[in-house]
Amino acid sequence: MKILLLSPCKSPESKKPRFLMIPQLSLHLIAGLTPPEHEVKIVEEEIEAINLDEECDLVGISCMTANAPRAYALSEEFRKRGKKVVLGGVHPTILPGEALRHADSVVIGEAEGVWEDVCRDAKAGRLQRRYHKPFPSLDGYIPVGSSRRKTKKRAFGVVPVMTTRGCPYHCEFCCVSDLYGRRIRHVPVKNVVQDICDSGGRFFLFLDDNIAGDPVYAKSLFEAITPLGIKWGGQASLSIVKNIDILRLARKSGCEALFFGVESVSKEQLARMRKSSKKLEEIEQSIRTVEDLGIFFHASMIFGFDTDTSDIFPETLAFLERNRISSATLNVLTPYPGTKIYSQFEEEQRLLTDDWRFFDHKTVVYTPKNMTPLELQAGRLWVLKEFTRFSSMMRRLFYHLDHPFYHLAMNIGHKRTSSIDLDAFPDVADSLFPLAAAGRKSHGVLIPPIRVADIIPKRMLIREEVR
């Protein structure tokens, strides 16, 4: 049986810069779980085009919320051509009933423990509608090998690895604990080491939600990979700074960069969140500690909490520049289906759309509490544009000469994203904020056509006031 595994993009007309693409792992794990008598081909649409007439017997499509409409469209096209289609991933797991309207079968949750059944049933012509095994064991070794490095045109040759699943927290804007459970499950350290060695790679990205969530396991992992001489990046909680020995061991094992969910500079919001650091001063000290060890600090920020006013934009920019943050992901709060915040906004009738294409971390799909949707959308774009100005990029480079390549690559990538998002802004506003697109007045300025500069408070356009 020939199996085609697909990761669709959100839109074939607007693809992400490769600088910022997170390496694909899930489809390679599924390929590793596939019985050897079957032939598997993997296609990532962000990198290469999908051939709808591909010769195959079974199509597996993995998707998240923003690319779910594209996944559904592809599924229907393959089914028209007589192919059986299985959908899986985050969005079909949260909304399996919706996914089943567009496919022959849905894998709910993780593929371990069910994919072999899918292959067997598809070959026998008795594909079931749903497959689900909650929280499977991760003890078995999945032979992914070097296939992750063979993906065409992958930026920097980064190899994805995952060592844990599950999260003990239950943040209002996140569904990780619903997907993977609140108990952290581990891949045996010896399997991680074997996976790294079998990949033939040198640069790795650990896709765990918190690489040091279990300090005992993290210590064992870092000690085991230290002799391998690899370089790696990952995601961690700022609480790792409170266990400085673990952080030092991470650095010794090859850690070059860590992604931290700082989320907000609002004192009110920090007090509400389940964070180890609830004061800006503590966060700023943590940033210095991480960077003093030679680890590249990437911050993730979220705009649009109910405590946020339009002041959050200049305050965030000032925070990033004051702390000389090298790179940052700037998001708007997104109420993904399955999260507590989605249920809250739905109950309060604050959702603006159910078009999943817009649920992408950067588009406002609800009515904020203390500003208009248009102001939130424009405010995020303004911070992104200001933060990625060439002058700001070069000024911060002076403080990151230990990682100049990372700094420039990340900032150039985000600058390209800024240009794409600014170009798309009028169409987004026309779809989601029709009153503004029709010429509503904002801050006393009529907006035909929509321009970001027209809808951001004038005081935010003066850079001197945000330093």
Steps between C-alpha positions, in 0.01 A plus 500: 500500500627849412441759770525877447546707818429873472555811707298776329585869512242759596495643150706399193511868401658620826762273651716559807863610474715189544698683767203462734361158411487247783636168367240232436513192722154345529486363146847349536388327820198363314729380222712329765190329641393375156554125444797452263296335221343839421662778296483848658549845348497822708416842355508830690304753297690792652803366314371318193179480298248221552415284201130420520548220249774331704484122465403373844249285685470695827545870579577614855469874573613662825375849578457768763216750517625768258572253220194281563298658212787426263523144638127452445521631143789267420318208660195555287710525182674170574169332581359618166789310344405182685761519778431416864591789732585497871517831689696551822677762705393762751186632329343165401570379855307792650221494238484143363137534394584798279804320354295191416279708270803534273682167536452126519662466842647701786786420737419666832802586712835330455587255223687252720287192559253566217689568176583133445125431528426773246742344252363150556137608465567718194675210325206272580245757383335538841625841614325607821361848549696573820823379656602602851733373770530756781848582630694205353833387638806663342734214594526348153777618267365650177755467217478846347867500403630760258170559315453834680816633336392402149212746487564731206637847566476478879657813646823447697464121500340500846383156614184485718489278810240452773577352842185566706127552463247636746482814708400538868361849439166588344543851361183664375639555147664157458368150431824301542382336823175400328691342212782328687377488859614679815755233589838535330589184308857434391678341209774283657827690498678214324245526216558874469875442475449229239264726304754784498778266388286334230398838357855589398422860589699759686242769583183398684177660616323340796128550440399436862272763652747523790831319457571528874145441626622196690840601648602142583437383144657815355818444700524143376435609142756783500766277653435233236522733198803697619752251353324516160639847428176630346346847507134542585214737577170450675220650703506547876325672785678787672492280809810327361699799624413404858684174447825648378680164500250363246543813285879470511475132412274587206763742374777244546299245301485732199205731568537805274153653522180479705148623425328649805133589536533839669146572371434842655660805660173595669532470879130415525526221244821357646328476839218297342718257306649173625857620470793448730597866450216743563704822509669674210815545705525122548446439129769754406746337739418160347575636154842617616573167667418303186703728274796513740531124450524554124149376420302689235175629659191506275192659657138425416252781570120504485280808451130520572442369851199650675737703718666660194437855383667673206786583740616138471658565158751773590562330835588172327726670248676686780546171690649323198739783423592569862597136547666484157296193409653358186185351350137471596180343376217754523156341515144602563298291744332227297200313645566161346214250517540275798652769722338665801530841337304377195215380721503831689491715187234281343282533810556877506426521125834667432616280211510681166529200270509122479721506191795295627742661252515804727585300816873540444653690798515825302140582410239640740195273497317635805398829660758610758387658824688831501560581133343432163598193294648739245721668761624163626577381147682820413681523834659160456612596147643827628717328764615243243590770249686713756684206656625377163617836370854473366622759752352304792632171363857633473488680835407176676755300300777672698382310810475163322835464332528149646208396274511745205368250247197406712429866569508608137320193366214528749461876458511485121242223507272699729550810287379306196201382704432860594487600133268209415266580789491872418414422138222265614361745755236669277355164391493371858329818617252478213410144604486544876448870566260610223402826670861613493551380145193694392648821627433512875671779687774401741668766714321752283656372178296360213655182366467453123709301424602350833848600611665386818630848577147639500363274770780494755494775762736778393707474818596146394647627175768702682784261576655729756197458723532122519869481589 
